[in-house]
Amino acid sequence: MKTPLLIEQHFHGGYNVNFNTASVDDVIYLSKEILKEGIGTIFPTLVTDSVENIKQQIQIIKTAASKQTEDMAKIAGIHLEGIFLNPAKKGIHDTKYFMTPTVENFKQVEDDFIKIVTLAPEFAHKDLLDYLKEKGIKIQAGHCTGGELTGCDGVTHIFNAMAGVTHRGKSTALSALINDNLYTEIIADGVHVSDDALALLFKSKPMNKIILISDCLPCTHSSVREFDFAGSKIYFDGRHAASKDGTLAGSTALLTDIVKLLGKKGVFVEQFILNPYIYHDIEPKGEIEWDDDFNIINMKTF
């Protein structure tokens, strides 16, 4: 079976590199390592942080992107996950840096390299949604409770850090499942979402609207077992990465690992790999040849 290279639109680092603290050299190193795993395009994702540090890291990632060579996964833009979230669904994010989603507040961190913004739609001013649309920025509902998703392009890691499926009223997950126009991220790492929840997603959503993500952390594919992330100390036991109180901080599997895991469960839909290309209007890049066990046996990166 052959597919294009993978696109990773939601991950916070790996190989002991954290995009919120990385140097230019760190980002370049990570983009080189990630291509070896079949991931050809990446959207480095910034977790909630101070305005000053977010602005600094955007410039670092942009500088790294300008220095890339053909042996690196292309940095296609930044996914801004933090600062415009709902404290009730904060996950591991640090609420002291949260801001109301307004045009004025977005302009504090605005940059033309931001391509995706995750926000709580129940708090977002319509002016901001319109402003982001005009800029061509993808708007994703995440870390939220609101079920009114008008104006959103997608949903960030469905089921995680959002109001779940309910039989009364609206909720984020319910609205995402029944709206065939919304793209839906899913962390199918076997930790963040159960097999039954995956089955519900696959039955509810058109296959061309599901985007596999890793949401992976700096400890991924590294020997790191304790690290600072989003203002918390995170502990990695080899499978779960969580704060001291047990709050999951993200995945510890690369997107390629997740594809292999799904394949072993009998789920390998080539459409999942094509979907982010369509979502971001990017021409398919490269080629991966997979064996029957969903290992990469051959890869073209051009």
N, C-alpha and C positions, 0 to 999 in steps of 0.2 A: 504494500500500500504506500502511495506517495501523497504528500501534502506540501503546501508552502511551509516556510519557517513560521514559528509561533510568534504571536504578538502578545506581550505582557503589558497590560494597561494599568495594573494595580499591584505594585510591590515596593517595599520600603528598603530593600537592600539584600545583601547576601555576602558570603565569603568574608564576613566580619567588616562589611562596609555598610554604613547607615547614611542614607541620603540626607538626613537632617544634620549630620555632623561631618560629612565626607569632604575631602579635598578634591581638587580637580583630578589629581593623579588617582585617587581612590575610585572616582566615577569612571575614569578611562579603564582602569584595571577591571572593574566589575563588568563593564560593557564588553570587554574582550572575553572574559570567562563565560559570560552568559551565552554568547554566540556558540561556544563549543557545545552547549546543551541544546542547541536547536532553536534558540530564541533569537529572532532576527531584528525585532523592533521592540523598544521599551519606552514606557512612560514612567520615569522615576516618580514615586509618590511621596509627598511630604506630609508628615503627621502634624497635628496641632503644635504650634510653637509660637514664640514671640514674633511680632511683625518684623523686627530687625533681623532675626535669624532666618525667617522664611525668605526675606528679600536677599539676604546674603547667599543662601543655598540655591536659590533660583539662578543667581549670577554664576555660581560655581558650576552648576549643571549645564548652563548655556555655554560657558567657556569650554567645558569638557566636550560638548557636542561639536563645537567648532574645531576641535583638534582630532576628531575621530578619523580612523582609517578603515579600510575595507575588512579588516579582521575583527571588527567590533560590531555588536548589535547597535543599530541606529537609534539614537535618542531622538524620538519624534516629538517630545514635549513633556510637560510636567502635569501630573495629576495632583491637584491641591485638595487633599482630603480634610485638612483641619480648619479650624477656627470658626466655621459657620454651622456648627452642629447643635443638637439638642442635648443639654446636660443629662436629661433623663435616660438617654441612650448613648452615653459618652464612651462606653467601652474602656479602652486604656487611655483615651485622650485626656489631656490636662485641661480641666474646665477654666482654670484661671486665665487662659488665653482666648476663650471663646468670645466671639463678637456677633452682633446682630447682622444678618445677611442683608446689607444695604449696598447701594452703589458707592456711597461715600467710604464705607469700610473696605469694600473690595479694592478700591483705588489705592488703599494703603499698601497693598501687596501686588497690584496689577502688573502684569508683564505679558508681552505677546507670546511668550513660550508656555504659558499656562493653557492647556488644551482641554482639561477636564476639571470640573469643580464639583465636589461632593458637598451637599448642604442639606439642612433640615427645611423642607418646603413649607412646613407650618409656620416658620419664622421668617421666611424669605419675602422681601418686598417685591411686588410685581415689577417695579422699575429695575431691580437687579436682574430678574429673569430675562426681561427684555434686553437689558444691556449686554448680558452674557451671550444671548442669542445673536445680537448684532455683531459681536466679536467672533462668532463662530465657535464659541466654547461649549463643549458638551456639559449639560447640567444633569447631575445624578442625585437622586434622593438617597440619603444614607445617614446613619446615626440619628434617627428621627422616629416620630410616631405618626406623622400626618399621612392621611390616605388620599388627599387631593394632590395628584401628581401632574396636573395640567402644567405644561411648560417644561417638564422634565424630559430628557432624552433617554434616561436609563435609571437603574437602581443599583446602588453599591452593595456588594456582597449580601444578596437577599437572605433573609432569615436572621442574619447576624446584626446585632445593634440596631434593631428596628422593631416597631410594633408588629407582632406576628399575625397569623391568620385568625380572624374572628368571625363569628356568625351573627354578630350584631354591629351595625355601623361600618365605618371604613377603617382600614389600617394600611400601613405601607406595604406589607407583604401581600395582603389580599389584593390591593389595587394593582400591584405589579404583576401578579399571577393572571389576572383577568384582562389586562390591557395588552392586546397583541402588538401594539405599536411601540411599547417600551422594551429597550434592551435590558437584560438582566445579568449582572455579574453573579457568579457563584464560586465559592471556595469549596471545591469537591475533593478535599484532602483526606476525608475519612474522619476528621476531628471536628471541624466546624459545622458540618451538616450531616445528619443521619442519612442512611440509604433510603428510608421512607420519604424524607423530605426531598431528596434528590428525585425520587420517583414522581412525587407530586409536581415538582417543577417540570420534569420532562413530559408529563401528561398535560400540564396546563399551558405551557408556553410553546409557541412555534419554535422549532429547532433553529430557525435562522435568527432568533432574538436572544439566544443564550451565549454569554461570553464567559469562558473559563478564565479565572484569575488565580493567582497564588496568595496575594496579600502577604508575601513572605517577608521574613525579618532578617536582620543582619546576621543572626546565628546560622541561617540556612547554608548548608554545605560548608560548614566551618567547625572548628573544635570548641567554639565559644559555648559556655554553659550558663554564664551570668553576664548581663550587660544592662546598660541604662538605655531606656527607650521611652519617649513621650513623658519624661519626668518621673518614671517609675523604674525600680529595679526588676528586671525580668529574669526568670529562671527557666532554663530549658532542660527537660529530663530525657531528651532523645526523641520525644514524640510531641509533647505539648510545651508551648512557651507561654508562661502566664506570670502575672504579678503575684506577690505574696498572698493576696486574698483570693487567688484562683481565677482572676479575670484573664481570659485569653487575650493575647496581645497581637495575634496574627498567626499565619501559617509558618511552618518550617520545611515546606516542600517547594521545590521549583515547579514551574508550570509543566515542564517535561515530566517530572515525577507524577504529577496529577493526571496527565494524559495516560501514563502507564497504569496507574491505579484504576482509572476508569476502564481502561481496556481489559484489565484482569476481571473486572466485574461485568464484562460483556457490553460495555458502553464505549464505543469509539465512533463518534459521528464526525466525519470530515468537515461537516458544515460548521462545527464549533470552532475550527481553526480558521475558516474563512470569515466568520462573522465579524471579528474586530477589523479586518481589512475593509469590509463594507461599511462598518460603523464610522471609521475614520477616513473613508474614501482614499485608501492607500492601495496601490497596485500590489498584488501578491508577489512576494519576494522569496527567491531561493527554492530549495526543494529538500524535503526529508523523505528518506525511504525507511519504513518501519518493518520489522520482522513480525512474526505471529505473536510474539510476547511483548510487542510494543517497545522494543529497544530500537534505537537509531542505528541502522547498519550502513547508511550512506547519507551524505549531506552535501548539498551545493549551496553556498552562501551568497551567490551573486544573482 
